[in-house]
Amino acid sequence: MISDLLWILLIAVAASLFWQQRRQSELARGFIQRRCQQVDVQLISIARGSHSFGWPKGPLNIQTRYYFEFSVNGLDCYQGYAVMKGMRIQEMYMPAYPVIEGH
């Protein structure tokens, strides 16, 4: 009886964490796409990197680093990253890249 309840609780927590990670990934993708459009570069790919769990000064959250590649002219490739803490963007880095005249 108790073991069944613990299994159900464990499955519910795992499902909740999975759901939160999926939602965070969708928000990160949207933010990265908008940022690339704002600075007029072409987004090539996005990949989820490392993540950690924590609650230093607030509710339990997942902090995840997302790596992305972008191109200025379709021939080169640069890599940046964005850090999401919970459902908010915490940090974003894009390396220096050449700006094409006329854009």
A tleap script that builds the chain and sets N, CA, C and O, in Angstrom:
source leaprc.protein.ff14SB
mol = sequence {
  NMET ILE SER ASP LEU LEU TRP ILE LEU LEU
  ILE ALA VAL ALA ALA SER LEU PHE TRP GLN
  GLN ARG ARG GLN SER GLU LEU ALA ARG GLY
  PHE ILE GLN ARG ARG CYS GLN GLN VAL ASP
  VAL GLN LEU ILE SER ILE ALA ARG GLY SER
  HIE SER PHE GLY TRP PRO LYS GLY PRO LEU
  ASN ILE GLN THR ARG TYR TYR PHE GLU PHE
  SER VAL ASN GLY LEU ASP CYS TYR GLN GLY
  TYR ALA VAL MET LYS GLY MET ARG ILE GLN
  GLU MET TYR MET PRO ALA TYR PRO VAL ILE
  GLU GLY CHIE
}
set mol.1.N position { 0.823 -1.192 0.000 }
set mol.1.CA position { 0.000 0.000 0.000 }
set mol.1.C position { 0.867 1.256 0.000 }
set mol.1.O position { 0.720 2.112 -0.872 }
set mol.2.N position { 1.770 1.369 0.976 }
set mol.2.CA position { 2.653 2.534 1.052 }
set mol.2.C position { 3.597 2.551 -0.140 }
set mol.2.O position { 3.865 3.613 -0.704 }
set mol.3.N position { 4.102 1.393 -0.527 }
set mol.3.CA position { 5.029 1.353 -1.664 }
set mol.3.C position { 4.325 1.778 -2.953 }
set mol.3.O position { 4.938 2.433 -3.796 }
set mol.4.N position { 3.059 1.422 -3.120 }
set mol.4.CA position { 2.298 1.856 -4.290 }
set mol.4.C position { 2.145 3.374 -4.306 }
set mol.4.O position { 2.272 4.014 -5.349 }
set mol.5.N position { 1.872 3.932 -3.139 }
set mol.5.CA position { 1.726 5.385 -3.032 }
set mol.5.C position { 3.042 6.087 -3.355 }
set mol.5.O position { 3.045 7.119 -4.026 }
set mol.6.N position { 4.157 5.536 -2.882 }
set mol.6.CA position { 5.467 6.117 -3.179 }
set mol.6.C position { 5.784 6.046 -4.669 }
set mol.6.O position { 6.341 6.990 -5.229 }
set mol.7.N position { 5.434 4.938 -5.311 }
set mol.7.CA position { 5.656 4.818 -6.759 }
set mol.7.C position { 4.821 5.842 -7.530 }
set mol.7.O position { 5.310 6.462 -8.474 }
set mol.8.N position { 3.597 6.012 -7.134 }
set mol.8.CA position { 2.729 6.996 -7.802 }
set mol.8.C position { 3.295 8.401 -7.612 }
set mol.8.O position { 3.321 9.196 -8.552 }
set mol.9.N position { 3.744 8.702 -6.407 }
set mol.9.CA position { 4.332 10.004 -6.124 }
set mol.9.C position { 5.611 10.220 -6.944 }
set mol.9.O position { 5.823 11.302 -7.491 }
set mol.10.N position { 6.444 9.213 -7.025 }
set mol.10.CA position { 7.680 9.297 -7.805 }
set mol.10.C position { 7.386 9.527 -9.287 }
set mol.10.O position { 8.040 10.346 -9.932 }
set mol.11.N position { 6.415 8.813 -9.817 }
set mol.11.CA position { 6.034 8.984 -11.223 }
set mol.11.C position { 5.463 10.381 -11.460 }
set mol.11.O position { 5.751 11.000 -12.485 }
set mol.12.N position { 4.664 10.878 -10.531 }
set mol.12.CA position { 4.092 12.218 -10.676 }
set mol.12.C position { 5.182 13.297 -10.646 }
set mol.12.O position { 5.117 14.251 -11.420 }
set mol.13.N position { 6.165 13.163 -9.780 }
set mol.13.CA position { 7.262 14.133 -9.715 }
set mol.13.C position { 8.095 14.081 -10.994 }
set mol.13.O position { 8.457 15.122 -11.542 }
set mol.14.N position { 8.399 12.881 -11.467 }
set mol.14.CA position { 9.174 12.741 -12.709 }
set mol.14.C position { 8.420 13.335 -13.892 }
set mol.14.O position { 9.021 14.009 -14.728 }
set mol.15.N position { 7.116 13.097 -13.974 }
set mol.15.CA position { 6.314 13.653 -15.065 }
set mol.15.C position { 6.269 15.178 -14.980 }
set mol.15.O position { 6.336 15.861 -16.002 }
set mol.16.N position { 6.157 15.704 -13.780 }
set mol.16.CA position { 6.134 17.152 -13.602 }
set mol.16.C position { 7.454 17.786 -14.035 }
set mol.16.O position { 7.452 18.817 -14.707 }
set mol.17.N position { 8.571 17.184 -13.660 }
set mol.17.CA position { 9.879 17.703 -14.066 }
set mol.17.C position { 10.057 17.628 -15.578 }
set mol.17.O position { 10.596 18.553 -16.185 }
set mol.18.N position { 9.612 16.540 -16.185 }
set mol.18.CA position { 9.694 16.399 -17.639 }
set mol.18.C position { 8.861 17.482 -18.313 }
set mol.18.O position { 9.314 18.102 -19.275 }
set mol.19.N position { 7.668 17.713 -17.827 }
set mol.19.CA position { 6.766 18.712 -18.408 }
set mol.19.C position { 7.365 20.111 -18.277 }
set mol.19.O position { 7.297 20.910 -19.211 }
set mol.20.N position { 7.951 20.405 -17.119 }
set mol.20.CA position { 8.573 21.704 -16.911 }
set mol.20.C position { 9.766 21.883 -17.851 }
set mol.20.O position { 9.961 22.970 -18.394 }
set mol.21.N position { 10.555 20.845 -18.048 }
set mol.21.CA position { 11.706 20.921 -18.953 }
set mol.21.C position { 11.257 21.158 -20.390 }
set mol.21.O position { 11.887 21.933 -21.109 }
set mol.22.N position { 10.195 20.515 -20.816 }
set mol.22.CA position { 9.669 20.720 -22.169 }
set mol.22.C position { 9.181 22.155 -22.351 }
set mol.22.O position { 9.460 22.788 -23.369 }
set mol.23.N position { 8.460 22.658 -21.369 }
set mol.23.CA position { 7.952 24.030 -21.446 }
set mol.23.C position { 9.107 25.031 -21.480 }
set mol.23.O position { 9.068 26.001 -22.236 }
set mol.24.N position { 10.121 24.795 -20.670 }
set mol.24.CA position { 11.290 25.665 -20.649 }
set mol.24.C position { 12.004 25.636 -22.005 }
set mol.24.O position { 12.444 26.678 -22.491 }
set mol.25.N position { 12.119 24.470 -22.608 }
set mol.25.CA position { 12.764 24.355 -23.919 }
set mol.25.C position { 12.002 25.137 -24.985 }
set mol.25.O position { 12.615 25.789 -25.830 }
set mol.26.N position { 10.686 25.079 -24.953 }
set mol.26.CA position { 9.881 25.820 -25.927 }
set mol.26.C position { 10.044 27.326 -25.741 }
set mol.26.O position { 10.149 28.060 -26.723 }
set mol.27.N position { 10.067 27.792 -24.494 }
set mol.27.CA position { 10.268 29.216 -24.233 }
set mol.27.C position { 11.656 29.668 -24.675 }
set mol.27.O position { 11.802 30.747 -25.248 }
set mol.28.N position { 12.674 28.854 -24.414 }
set mol.28.CA position { 14.039 29.187 -24.823 }
set mol.28.C position { 14.137 29.272 -26.344 }
set mol.28.O position { 14.756 30.193 -26.878 }
set mol.29.N position { 13.533 28.321 -27.036 }
set mol.29.CA position { 13.551 28.330 -28.500 }
set mol.29.C position { 12.915 29.617 -29.035 }
set mol.29.O position { 13.461 30.246 -29.941 }
set mol.30.N position { 11.792 30.002 -28.493 }
set mol.30.CA position { 11.124 31.224 -28.927 }
set mol.30.C position { 11.974 32.459 -28.670 }
set mol.30.O position { 12.063 33.338 -29.527 }
set mol.31.N position { 12.595 32.535 -27.505 }
set mol.31.CA position { 13.426 33.676 -27.173 }
set mol.31.C position { 14.631 33.766 -28.110 }
set mol.31.O position { 14.952 34.844 -28.610 }
set mol.32.N position { 15.295 32.639 -28.344 }
set mol.32.CA position { 16.475 32.622 -29.211 }
set mol.32.C position { 16.084 32.996 -30.639 }
set mol.32.O position { 16.798 33.757 -31.292 }
set mol.33.N position { 14.967 32.475 -31.131 }
set mol.33.CA position { 14.514 32.821 -32.480 }
set mol.33.C position { 14.226 34.315 -32.603 }
set mol.33.O position { 14.626 34.942 -33.585 }
set mol.34.N position { 13.545 34.885 -31.630 }
set mol.34.CA position { 13.255 36.330 -31.672 }
set mol.34.C position { 14.523 37.165 -31.628 }
set mol.34.O position { 14.645 38.158 -32.345 }
set mol.35.N position { 15.459 36.763 -30.791 }
set mol.35.CA position { 16.718 37.520 -30.688 }
set mol.35.C position { 17.488 37.479 -32.006 }
set mol.35.O position { 18.035 38.495 -32.434 }
set mol.36.N position { 17.536 36.325 -32.644 }
set mol.36.CA position { 18.232 36.214 -33.930 }
set mol.36.C position { 17.544 37.070 -34.994 }
set mol.36.O position { 18.220 37.665 -35.833 }
set mol.37.N position { 16.226 37.140 -34.971 }
set mol.37.CA position { 15.511 38.000 -35.913 }
set mol.37.C position { 15.804 39.467 -35.629 }
set mol.37.O position { 15.952 40.254 -36.563 }
set mol.38.N position { 15.890 39.847 -34.365 }
set mol.38.CA position { 16.162 41.238 -33.998 }
set mol.38.C position { 17.517 41.712 -34.500 }
set mol.38.O position { 17.654 42.849 -34.952 }
set mol.39.N position { 18.519 40.842 -34.421 }
set mol.39.CA position { 19.867 41.247 -34.853 }
set mol.39.C position { 20.153 40.823 -36.284 }
set mol.39.O position { 21.286 40.947 -36.750 }
set mol.40.N position { 19.150 40.329 -36.983 }
set mol.40.CA position { 19.210 40.001 -38.403 }
set mol.40.C position { 20.273 38.950 -38.741 }
set mol.40.O position { 21.094 39.144 -39.637 }
set mol.41.N position { 20.237 37.835 -38.006 }
set mol.41.CA position { 21.089 36.690 -38.326 }
set mol.41.C position { 20.193 35.465 -38.516 }
set mol.41.O position { 19.049 35.437 -38.061 }
set mol.42.N position { 20.727 34.473 -39.184 }
set mol.42.CA position { 19.964 33.258 -39.466 }
set mol.42.C position { 20.250 32.209 -38.393 }
set mol.42.O position { 21.403 31.831 -38.182 }
set mol.43.N position { 19.210 31.745 -37.723 }
set mol.43.CA position { 19.338 30.694 -36.721 }
set mol.43.C position { 19.499 29.361 -37.437 }
set mol.43.O position { 18.708 29.023 -38.318 }
set mol.44.N position { 20.524 28.607 -37.059 }
set mol.44.CA position { 20.787 27.320 -37.704 }
set mol.44.C position { 20.282 26.165 -36.854 }
set mol.44.O position { 19.556 25.302 -37.347 }
set mol.45.N position { 20.660 26.143 -35.582 }
set mol.45.CA position { 20.235 25.028 -34.728 }
set mol.45.C position { 20.252 25.441 -33.262 }
set mol.45.O position { 20.908 26.405 -32.870 }
set mol.46.N position { 19.502 24.673 -32.462 }
set mol.46.CA position { 19.454 24.863 -31.009 }
set mol.46.C position { 19.593 23.485 -30.359 }
set mol.46.O position { 18.973 22.515 -30.795 }
set mol.47.N position { 20.403 23.416 -29.328 }
set mol.47.CA position { 20.580 22.153 -28.595 }
set mol.47.C position { 20.576 22.433 -27.097 }
set mol.47.O position { 21.130 23.432 -26.638 }
set mol.48.N position { 19.950 21.547 -26.351 }
set mol.48.CA position { 19.937 21.680 -24.897 }
set mol.48.C position { 21.258 21.160 -24.356 }
set mol.48.O position { 21.707 20.075 -24.725 }
set mol.49.N position { 21.873 21.936 -23.483 }
set mol.49.CA position { 23.136 21.542 -22.866 }
set mol.49.C position { 22.903 21.052 -21.458 }
set mol.49.O position { 21.957 20.310 -21.194 }
set mol.50.N position { 23.762 21.465 -20.565 }
set mol.50.CA position { 23.681 21.012 -19.180 }
set mol.50.C position { 22.511 21.667 -18.445 }
set mol.50.O position { 22.079 22.769 -18.781 }
set mol.51.N position { 22.028 20.974 -17.461 }
set mol.51.CA position { 20.990 21.548 -16.615 }
set mol.51.C position { 21.192 21.099 -15.174 }
set mol.51.O position { 21.806 20.068 -14.897 }
set mol.52.N position { 20.657 21.907 -14.271 }
set mol.52.CA position { 20.766 21.608 -12.852 }
set mol.52.C position { 19.468 22.013 -12.169 }
set mol.52.O position { 18.678 22.788 -12.708 }
set mol.53.N position { 19.270 21.486 -10.999 }
set mol.53.CA position { 18.082 21.782 -10.209 }
set mol.53.C position { 18.503 22.600 -9.003 }
set mol.53.O position { 19.602 22.428 -8.476 }
set mol.54.N position { 17.629 23.483 -8.572 }
set mol.54.CA position { 17.976 24.254 -7.385 }
set mol.54.C position { 16.823 25.088 -6.888 }
set mol.54.O position { 15.830 25.282 -7.589 }
set mol.55.N position { 16.956 25.569 -5.697 }
set mol.55.CA position { 15.988 26.482 -5.108 }
set mol.55.C position { 16.700 27.355 -4.075 }
set mol.55.O position { 16.325 27.349 -2.902 }
set mol.56.N position { 17.728 28.109 -4.498 }
set mol.56.CA position { 18.468 28.903 -3.524 }
set mol.56.C position { 17.629 29.976 -2.838 }
set mol.56.O position { 17.715 30.132 -1.620 }
set mol.57.N position { 16.825 30.715 -3.587 }
set mol.57.CA position { 16.010 31.778 -2.992 }
set mol.57.C position { 14.644 31.798 -3.647 }
set mol.57.O position { 14.227 32.826 -4.181 }
set mol.58.N position { 13.964 30.707 -3.614 }
set mol.58.CA position { 12.659 30.645 -4.237 }
set mol.58.C position { 12.240 29.211 -4.457 }
set mol.58.O position { 12.791 28.292 -3.853 }
set mol.59.N position { 11.257 29.021 -5.331 }
set mol.59.CA position { 10.754 27.675 -5.573 }
set mol.59.C position { 11.749 26.829 -6.367 }
set mol.59.O position { 12.692 27.347 -6.964 }
set mol.60.N position { 11.520 25.550 -6.358 }
set mol.60.CA position { 12.334 24.615 -7.130 }
set mol.60.C position { 12.298 25.024 -8.590 }
set mol.60.O position { 11.226 25.258 -9.148 }
set mol.61.N position { 13.466 25.112 -9.210 }
set mol.61.CA position { 13.515 25.453 -10.620 }
set mol.61.C position { 14.606 24.662 -11.319 }
set mol.61.O position { 15.476 24.065 -10.684 }
set mol.62.N position { 14.538 24.673 -12.628 }
set mol.62.CA position { 15.526 24.002 -13.448 }
set mol.62.C position { 16.309 25.083 -14.184 }
set mol.62.O position { 15.724 25.940 -14.847 }
set mol.63.N position { 17.627 25.040 -14.065 }
set mol.63.CA position { 18.475 25.968 -14.803 }
set mol.63.C position { 19.129 25.179 -15.930 }
set mol.63.O position { 19.792 24.169 -15.695 }
set mol.64.N position { 18.935 25.653 -17.153 }
set mol.64.CA position { 19.416 24.934 -18.324 }
set mol.64.C position { 20.147 25.872 -19.257 }
set mol.64.O position { 19.742 27.019 -19.445 }
set mol.65.N position { 21.227 25.380 -19.840 }
set mol.65.CA position { 21.984 26.128 -20.839 }
set mol.65.C position { 21.630 25.558 -22.213 }
set mol.65.O position { 21.719 24.352 -22.444 }
set mol.66.N position { 21.231 26.448 -23.111 }
set mol.66.CA position { 20.887 26.077 -24.478 }
set mol.66.C position { 21.936 26.652 -25.417 }
set mol.66.O position { 22.199 27.855 -25.396 }
set mol.67.N position { 22.532 25.805 -26.234 }
set mol.67.CA position { 23.508 26.249 -27.221 }
set mol.67.C position { 22.802 26.431 -28.552 }
set mol.67.O position { 21.910 25.660 -28.906 }
set mol.68.N position { 23.207 27.451 -29.281 }
set mol.68.CA position { 22.617 27.658 -30.599 }
set mol.68.C position { 23.693 28.122 -31.573 }
set mol.68.O position { 24.694 28.728 -31.188 }
set mol.69.N position { 23.459 27.822 -32.831 }
set mol.69.CA position { 24.357 28.236 -33.899 }
set mol.69.C position { 23.607 29.184 -34.808 }
set mol.69.O position { 22.419 29.004 -35.074 }
set mol.70.N position { 24.318 30.203 -35.283 }
set mol.70.CA position { 23.706 31.159 -36.186 }
set mol.70.C position { 24.716 31.569 -37.242 }
set mol.70.O position { 25.923 31.389 -37.080 }
set mol.71.N position { 24.196 32.121 -38.318 }
set mol.71.CA position { 25.031 32.543 -39.431 }
set mol.71.C position { 24.654 33.953 -39.847 }
set mol.71.O position { 23.491 34.347 -39.767 }
set mol.72.N position { 25.652 34.710 -40.294 }
set mol.72.CA position { 25.414 36.063 -40.762 }
set mol.72.C position { 25.131 36.067 -42.256 }
set mol.72.O position { 24.252 36.788 -42.726 }
set mol.73.N position { 25.887 35.250 -43.007 }
set mol.73.CA position { 25.767 35.266 -44.461 }
set mol.73.C position { 25.445 33.905 -45.077 }
set mol.73.O position { 25.425 33.776 -46.301 }
set mol.74.N position { 25.202 32.916 -44.273 }
set mol.74.CA position { 24.884 31.588 -44.788 }
set mol.74.C position { 26.111 30.723 -45.022 }
set mol.74.O position { 25.978 29.531 -45.297 }
set mol.75.N position { 27.302 31.299 -44.920 }
set mol.75.CA position { 28.542 30.548 -45.136 }
set mol.75.C position { 29.293 30.284 -43.839 }
set mol.75.O position { 29.957 29.257 -43.698 }
set mol.76.N position { 29.190 31.205 -42.899 }
set mol.76.CA position { 29.902 31.060 -41.632 }
set mol.76.C position { 28.972 30.521 -40.550 }
set mol.76.O position { 27.764 30.403 -40.758 }
set mol.77.N position { 29.540 30.199 -39.411 }
set mol.77.CA position { 28.732 29.663 -38.315 }
set mol.77.C position { 29.331 30.118 -36.992 }
set mol.77.O position { 30.533 29.980 -36.766 }
set mol.78.N position { 28.495 30.656 -36.129 }
set mol.78.CA position { 28.913 31.109 -34.816 }
set mol.78.C position { 28.056 30.403 -33.772 }
set mol.78.O position { 26.905 30.047 -34.029 }
set mol.79.N position { 28.641 30.204 -32.582 }
set mol.79.CA position { 27.899 29.522 -31.523 }
set mol.79.C position { 27.711 30.448 -30.329 }
set mol.79.O position { 28.660 31.075 -29.859 }
set mol.80.N position { 26.483 30.526 -29.850 }
set mol.80.CA position { 26.164 31.292 -28.662 }
set mol.80.C position { 25.426 30.400 -27.685 }
set mol.80.O position { 25.226 29.211 -27.937 }
set mol.81.N position { 25.025 30.982 -26.576 }
set mol.81.CA position { 24.239 30.209 -25.610 }
set mol.81.C position { 23.279 31.113 -24.866 }
set mol.81.O position { 23.465 32.327 -24.786 }
set mol.82.N position { 22.260 30.495 -24.329 }
set mol.82.CA position { 21.281 31.172 -23.488 }
set mol.82.C position { 21.078 30.315 -22.247 }
set mol.82.O position { 21.057 29.086 -22.323 }
set mol.83.N position { 20.931 30.972 -21.109 }
set mol.83.CA position { 20.703 30.267 -19.849 }
set mol.83.C position { 19.299 30.610 -19.369 }
set mol.83.O position { 18.951 31.778 -19.195 }
set mol.84.N position { 18.510 29.578 -19.160 }
set mol.84.CA position { 17.165 29.733 -18.622 }
set mol.84.C position { 17.175 29.278 -17.165 }
set mol.84.O position { 17.711 28.221 -16.833 }
set mol.85.N position { 16.576 30.090 -16.308 }
set mol.85.CA position { 16.408 29.702 -14.902 }
set mol.85.C position { 14.919 29.686 -14.649 }
set mol.85.O position { 14.265 30.729 -14.624 }
set mol.86.N position { 14.398 28.508 -14.463 }
set mol.86.CA position { 12.949 28.370 -14.386 }
set mol.86.C position { 12.370 28.665 -15.756 }
set mol.86.O position { 12.778 28.060 -16.748 }
set mol.87.N position { 11.426 29.587 -15.820 }
set mol.87.CA position { 10.808 29.936 -17.101 }
set mol.87.C position { 11.260 31.312 -17.594 }
set mol.87.O position { 10.603 31.917 -18.442 }
set mol.88.N position { 12.372 31.801 -17.065 }
set mol.88.CA position { 12.879 33.122 -17.461 }
set mol.88.C position { 14.287 33.011 -18.017 }
set mol.88.O position { 15.094 32.193 -17.574 }
set mol.89.N position { 14.558 33.857 -19.000 }
set mol.89.CA position { 15.910 33.912 -19.543 }
set mol.89.C position { 16.796 34.610 -18.525 }
set mol.89.O position { 16.444 35.682 -18.031 }
set mol.90.N position { 17.917 34.030 -18.209 }
set mol.90.CA position { 18.824 34.570 -17.211 }
set mol.90.C position { 20.009 35.270 -17.873 }
set mol.90.O position { 20.467 36.311 -17.403 }
set mol.91.N position { 20.497 34.691 -18.960 }
set mol.91.CA position { 21.697 35.204 -19.606 }
set mol.91.C position { 21.683 34.779 -21.061 }
set mol.91.O position { 21.161 33.718 -21.404 }
set mol.92.N position { 22.263 35.617 -21.919 }
set mol.92.CA position { 22.396 35.254 -23.332 }
set mol.92.C position { 23.735 35.761 -23.819 }
set mol.92.O position { 24.137 36.883 -23.509 }
set mol.93.N position { 24.424 34.930 -24.583 }
set mol.93.CA position { 25.731 35.297 -25.129 }
set mol.93.C position { 25.754 35.002 -26.624 }
set mol.93.O position { 25.403 33.908 -27.066 }
set mol.94.N position { 26.171 35.997 -27.384 }
set mol.94.CA position { 26.417 35.834 -28.815 }
set mol.94.C position { 27.790 36.428 -29.078 }
set mol.94.O position { 28.024 37.591 -28.748 }
set mol.95.N position { 28.711 35.656 -29.670 }
set mol.95.CA position { 30.057 36.190 -29.912 }
set mol.95.C position { 30.018 37.312 -30.944 }
set mol.95.O position { 29.037 37.469 -31.671 }
set mol.96.N position { 31.095 38.085 -30.995 }
set mol.96.CA position { 31.194 39.147 -31.994 }
set mol.96.C position { 31.181 38.518 -33.384 }
set mol.96.O position { 31.826 37.497 -33.621 }
set mol.97.N position { 30.447 39.132 -34.287 }
set mol.97.CA position { 30.351 38.629 -35.660 }
set mol.97.C position { 30.306 39.828 -36.605 }
set mol.97.O position { 29.885 40.915 -36.209 }
set mol.98.N position { 30.738 39.635 -37.854 }
set mol.98.CA position { 30.731 40.762 -38.801 }
set mol.98.C position { 29.324 41.166 -39.183 }
set mol.98.O position { 28.445 40.319 -39.339 }
set mol.99.N position { 29.116 42.444 -39.331 }
set mol.99.CA position { 27.808 42.952 -39.735 }
set mol.99.C position { 27.861 43.227 -41.236 }
set mol.99.O position { 28.783 43.886 -41.717 }
set mol.100.N position { 26.886 42.728 -41.964 }
set mol.100.CA position { 26.844 42.910 -43.410 }
set mol.100.C position { 26.221 44.275 -43.713 }
set mol.100.O position { 25.168 44.623 -43.179 }
set mol.101.N position { 26.884 45.032 -44.569 }
set mol.101.CA position { 26.385 46.352 -44.970 }
set mol.101.C position { 25.036 46.220 -45.651 }
set mol.101.O position { 24.800 45.279 -46.409 }
set mol.102.N position { 24.159 47.160 -45.378 }
set mol.102.CA position { 22.862 47.178 -46.024 }
set mol.102.C position { 21.767 46.462 -45.259 }
set mol.102.O position { 20.621 46.437 -45.706 }
set mol.103.N position { 22.095 45.879 -44.112 }
set mol.103.CA position { 21.067 45.195 -43.310 }
set mol.103.C position { 20.647 46.045 -42.176 }
set mol.103.O position { 19.790 45.644 -41.388 }
savepdb mol mol.pdb
quit
